[in-house]
Amino acid sequence: MRHLFMLMIFAILFTVNPIYAGQNEYDDCLLKHLINAKVDVATQIMIGACKENYKEFTIISEKRKKYNECLLEYLPGMESSDAVIEIQNVCARKHL
């Protein structure tokens, strides 16, 4: 019984904490895509896309992941809210 208790303590201490699972990938995504952020609405969309693809604990569909990747590819540097909306629409048509 004592060995089982010690094994459980060891497992708890050395397993990956789910709170931090994907944290590095999420942080890398933010650093890569927000460096040229110019429009707040685009920034929020990119943060959400990084969160869905790398930090959320729910399983997202491959289509949704591709949609987020499309947003992350084309939104950085946008200076127009209208352009942001159009990019969202095009990414949705292509991937959702």
Buried (B, 14 or more C-beta within 10 A) or exposed (E): EEEEEEEEEEEEEEEEEEEEEBEEEBEEBBEEBBEEBEBEEBBEBBBEBBBBBBBEEEEEEEEBBBBBBBBBEBBBEBEEEEBBBEBBEEBEEEBE
